[in-house]
Amino acid sequence: MKRFGPAAVLRAVIAVGSATPATAQQRAHAAVQQSSLDNGLQVLVVENHTAPLATVLVAVRTGAMTQGAGDRGLAHLYEHLLFRTYGSDPSFGVDATSLDAVYNGTTGQEVVTYFLMLPSKNAVKGIGLLAKLLQKARFSDYDLRQELPVVLNELQRAESDPDQALERQAEQRLWGPDWSRKDIGGDSATLKAITIGRLQETYARYYVPNNAALVVTGDVAAEEVLAAARERFGTWQRAPDPFVEHPIPPIGAMTGSTATLVAQPVAHARIAITLRGPSVAQDTAATYAADALCDVLNDPGSAFHRRLVGTGLFQSVSCRYQTLVHVGPISFEGETTPAKATAALTTLLAELDQVGRLEGVTDEDLSIAKQRRRVRAALAFEASSALAPSLAHWWASGGVGYYEGFSERVNAQGMDDLRRFAQAYIVTRPRVIAVLAPRVVIERLRAQLRAASAPNTP
């Protein structure tokens, strides 16, 4: 969901970086000043005085992970609806515009955020605006009827994109019976079944100060932020820890590989192989190795790239791991031409089954990856508008301590650490093969996979 304020502020925000979900490429280490209010609300501040801009964000530890099978998409719908429940006339948008602010909300698998990007002189007022939004929600059937079509339209736009549709089908197969706890968007049936009562239940259970954080980055003073937080959020009433009474069920084991092959009249062939990676709560060390391995493989000069892209099999290929408490996926994605799709898939599968050997990877490659990481960290810190949502993600998953120690720990990963990770999570592990290509290519790949007796291919 995107809601924009004055165009001048929007241009300034775009110039320093857009707010996007955190990935290994966006993690930056910055000095985080931490405090907690008496009601349990955590306050995280990162000062950056290079430009007179600030981002004010409230993160709530909820999202797709708290959904049941019958209410997929609930967290996203609620994120939309909260702006409508703003207890005031004028609307939240009008009040945000009076602060020259750009505002938005995001829903992830393990965190939901609401934020303002605005001139730093208005940061304290922005804290008050979000405090009012979070604490004084008002629900009505009218608001639900008005906002539901907006969410359904977003879902339909995503489904009309062949690449997004492929990704969604692959995720469904990857998570199987636990799909409801990973599905941010939901579908028309589950969204239409959500009631005001269910939304009120979500608010009462998860939207409490001891399950939330105020994150402020940019040209601000930590002392002023904390004083404003105490004044505007201090009366928010603490409640029981929602995850003690309602623990999140563990993700069940994946029993075998499978494939989803989608035929569309596209000019390219997209290939994605997705596996279940580590949980930051259960195998923290492996999460650092996952990021280190992806950094090495993603380098354009790596042996992995030379064998897949340098030979002309792929036009592009990348490795990505998402850090999550409730099991993060690791994916290998590439784009090629329809004529080369069969050979490209065969070669990529072979690469993954041999990746534990780290063939062609040297200590120099690890050193280059470390240096690139340092450069990215410095650039990410300067884009303070992107830093706030990134920090919110780490607060909700690994925690601020994980975030602060990330660079040091991932840089400490050696060859043996990468081998152990690859053997434990990639080599011959259950996986989902997803391919988007023209029909003639899909038929050829389907026959190839059936003949190889590899995944269960429909």
N, C-alpha and C positions, 0 to 999 in steps of 0.2 A: 504494500500500500504506500503510495506517495502523495504527499500533500505539500504544496509549495507556497511560499510567501512571496515577498517582493522580488522582482527579477534581479535587481542589483545584488541583493544578498545571495540569491541563488548562484549568480555568476561567480561571486567570491568563494562560495563553498566549493563549487566545481573546480575552481582553480587550485585548491589545496587538497582535494581528494574527496571522493564520494564515499558514503557509508555502505560498506559491503560486509558480508559474513566473513569471519576470520578464517584464514587458511594459513598454512605454513609460510607462504610467501608474504604474509602481511604482519606477522608477529614482530613486534618491536619491543625492546627493553627500555623502559623509561622509569624514572623515580616516581613511584606511586606513594602518595601520602594517604595513609589509612586512618580512619576513625570509626567509631560506632556510637550511635545514639543509645540512650537508655532503653528504648523500645526495640533495639536489635537492628535497626537500619544501618547498613554499612555505608560509609561515605568514602569514596575514592577520588582523589584529585591528582591530576598531572598538569603542572604548570608549564606553559610554553608561550613566551612573550614575544615571539617573532612577528605576530600579526594580531590586530585588535579584534580577534574572533574567539568564540568559545562554543563548546558543545555541552549541553546539559541533558543528561540521560537518566532515566530510571529503568533498571533491569529487574525483572521478576523471574524467579527460578520456577518456570513452568514451560509449557510448550507441548509439542506432540507427545512427549514422553508421558504426560499425565492423562492422555485420552484412552477411552475404552473402544472396543470394536464398533459400538453403535454411534459414537460421536466423533469420528474422524473429521478433522477440520475445525473442531471446537475452539482450540486455542487461537487460531487465525481469525475466526469469526469474532471472538471476544475482543481481540486486539483492534479490529475495525470498529466494533460497537462502542468501545470505551470512549472514543472521541465524541460519539453522539450523546453519551450519558453525562457529558460535562455539565455540571449543575449551574448553568448561568445563561443569561441572555445579555450580551451577544454570545456567539458560539466560540468554541475553542479557537477556530481558525481566525476569527476576527481579533481575539485577544492576542494570538500569536503574531498576527500581522502588525499589531500596534507596537510590538517589540522588534519589528523588522526581522522576524524569525522565519526560517524554513523549518517545517516540522514533519515528522514521519513516525511510523511504528513498524516494527519488524517482528516476525514470529519465526523461531527456530525450533529445533528438536528439543532443546533443553533450556531455552531462555526466550523471554519476550521482552522487547524494549520499546520505550516511548522517548523520543528525543527532540530537542530544539537545537538548531544551529543559528547563531545570532551574534550581533556585535557584543563584545565582551562587557561593554558598559551596561548591558541589559541582562547579564548572566544571573544576578541575584533575583531579578523579577522573573526570569525564566524558571528558576527553582520554585518560586511561589506558584507559577502557572502549572507546572507538573504536579506539585503537591496537591493542588486543588483537583486536578484531573484524576489522580490516583485515589484520593481519599473520599471523594464525594460522588461516586458513581450512582447514576439513577437509571434503572432499566424499565423499558416499556415495550409492549408488543408492537407499538407503532414504530419505534426505532428499529426493532428487529426486522419488521417487514420492509422498512426502507433500506436497510443496509445489506440484507441477505442477497438481493440481486447484484449488488456491487461485487460481493465476494464470489458469487457464481460466475459473473462475467470475467473476473480475473482467472478463475479456474478454467473456463472455456477457452480463453486466449492461450493459456499455457498448453492445454490439450491440443490446440490447433497447430502448435509448433511441433514438427516431427521429432526434433532432437529432444525436446522436453518430454514428449510422450514416450520416447524410447527410454529415457532416464527413469521415468516413473515406473514403467513396466519392469525394468531391471531391478529397481529398489523393492518392488512388491515380491519378486522372486527371491531376492537376497534375504529379506526379513521374514517371509512366510507368515506364520500365525501371529507374529509380533508386529506386523505391518502397521497396525493402528497406532503404535507408539513411535512410529517414524514418519507417518503421513501428515505433513503439515497442511496440505490443501484440502483433503477430504474429497467427497464427491457430492453430486446434487442430492442423492438420497439421504446421506448422513447429515448434510448441512440443513436440509429442510426439516429433519426430525428434531433438531436442537430447539429446546424450549427456553423461555425466560427463566424458569426455575433452575434449569441446568446451568445457565450462565451465572445466576446469582450464587449458586453453589460453588462454582469455580472462583468467583470473586472472594467469597467468604473464606475459602480454604487456602488459596495461594496468594492472594493480593493482601499480604500482611507485611509489616515492616521487617520482621525477623526472617523474611524470605525474599528480601529485596535489597537493592543497592542503588545509591545515588552516585553517578559517575559524572565528573565535570573535568573537561580538558580544555586547554587553551590559555588565553591571556587572562588568568584569574589568580587570586590569592587564596591559598588553602584556608587561611583563618576566616576570611569572609565567607567562603563557601560553607564551612562548618557552622558558623554562626547562623547563616540563612537556613541551613538544614535543620538546626535545632528549633528555630523559630517556626518554620513552616511545616516540618514533618514531625516535630516532637510530640504532638498530641495524637498521632496515629497509634492506635492501640495494638500492642503485642498480642499474638494469638499462639495457640499450640503449633509446634513444628508440623507442617502438613505431611511430611514424609515419614514421620514416626507412626502416625495413625493410618496413613495410606501409603505404604511403601510401594515403590515401583517394582513390578515383577521382573525377574531376570530375563534376559533374552535367551530363548531356547537354542539348542545346538542346531547347526546346519548339517544335514545328513548327506548331501550329495550335490554334485554340480548340475547345472541346468542352463538352458539357453532361451533367449527370446529374440526371434528374427522378425523384423518389421519391414514389409515391402511398401515403398513409397516412390513416387516418380521424382526422385531427387537426382542431382547431378554428381553427388559424391557418395562415398560409403563411409559411414561412421562405425567404428568398432570400439566397444568398451568391455573391459573385463573387470568385474568388481568382486572383492572378497571381504570377509569380515576381519577387521583389524583388531587391535587391542583396545581394552577399556582403560582409561586413564586412572580409574580407581583400583583396578585389579592388576594391571601390569604397566605401571607408570614408566619403567625403564624402556619398555618396547615402544612407547609413543615417541620418545626422543630418537630412537633408531629408525622408526618409520619416516620421520621427517628428514633425518640425515640421508637415508637411502634415496628418498624421492629427490632431494636436492642434487645428489650425485647423478642420478639417472636423467634428470631434467636438463642438465648442462648440455648445451648444443655441441660441445666438444667431447662428450662422453662416448665410450665405446658402445654403450646401449643405443645412443642416438645415431652413431655412425652405422650400426648394423641395421637399424630400422628406417631411418630417414635418409642417411647418407647414400644408401643403396637405391633409393627411389621407391622402396616399398610403401612407405608412408610419406605424406606431405607434412605431417606433424604428429607428435606423440608426447604424452605427458603422464606423470605419476602424481597421485594426490592422496593424502591421508587426512581425515577429519578427526580431530581430537574430541572425544565425547566420553561421558561417564558410562553410558549404556551402550557400549561397543561402537566404535567408529569404523566406517568403511574405508578401504583402501582401493583405489581404482587406477586402471591403466587405460587411457583413452587415446585414440588416434583417428586420423582422417586420411583416406586414400581415395584412389579412383575406383570405379566399379570394376574395371578390368583387372586390377591388382588385389581386389578384396580377398580372394581365396588364399593367395600366397601370403598376403599381409597377416591374416588371422592365424594361419598355420605357423608363421615365423614368430609372431608375438606370443602365442601359447608356448612354443618351444623356449623362447627367451625366459618366460616366467618360471618354467620348470627347471631352468638352469641358473636362475638369478642368484641362488645361494652361493654359487661359485665365485661371484663377483668378477667374472672374466673381463679382463681389460681395465678393471678399477685399480687405481694406484693410490699411494699416500698423497701424491700430488693432487689427485682429484679431490680428496677429502680437504686438502688445504685450500684449493680453489673454491670449494663449496662454502667453507667457513668464511672466506673473504667476501663472497657474494652476499652471504647472510648478514655480515656486518654492514654492508652498504645498504641493503634493504631495510635493516633496522633503523639506520639513520634517516632514510627517506620517509619511512613510516612514521617516525616520531614527528617530523615536520608537518605531516598531514594530520593535524590534531583532530580534525572532524572525523576521520576514519579510525583514530585511535580509541575513541570512546566506545563505539560498538564492539571493537575488537577486545578491549579490556572487559566489557560486559560478558562476552563469550567466555573468556578465561575465568572470570569470577564464578560463573555458573558451573563450569566443568572442572578444570584442574585446580582452580583457586588462584588467588593473586600470587601466592608463593610460587606456584608452578610457572606463572607468567614471568615473574621476576628472575627466576633461575633458568628459564628456557634456553637462552643463548649459550650460557656457560655449559649446560648439560648436553645440549645437542652437539656443541662443538667438541665435546669430550668423547663422542662416539668414534670407535675405531673399527677396523675391518672385522674383527671377531664379533662385535656388537651387531653390525649390519648382517653378517652371516646368520647369527642366531635368530634375528628377526625374520629374515627371509625364509629360513627353514621352518620356523614356527607358524608363520602367517601367510606365506605365498606358495612355496614349492609344493606341488601336488595337493594343495588344499582345495576344499569345495569352493566353487566359484560360479558366477553368473556371466555367461557370454551374451552380450547384446550387440546386435548389428542392425543398422538402418541402411538400406540400399535399394536399388531398383529390383523389381520382382524377379527378373532373370537371375540376378546375383543371389538373391535370397534362396531361390530354389536350388541353385548349385551348392550353396553353403549348407542347406538343410540336408541334402543328400550326403555331403561330405561328413557332417557330424554324425549322422545316423550310421554311416559305414564305419566310422571310427569307434562307435559304441561309447562315445564320451558322455556328453550331458543328455538329459532327457529333453529332446527337442520336439516341440509341437509341430 
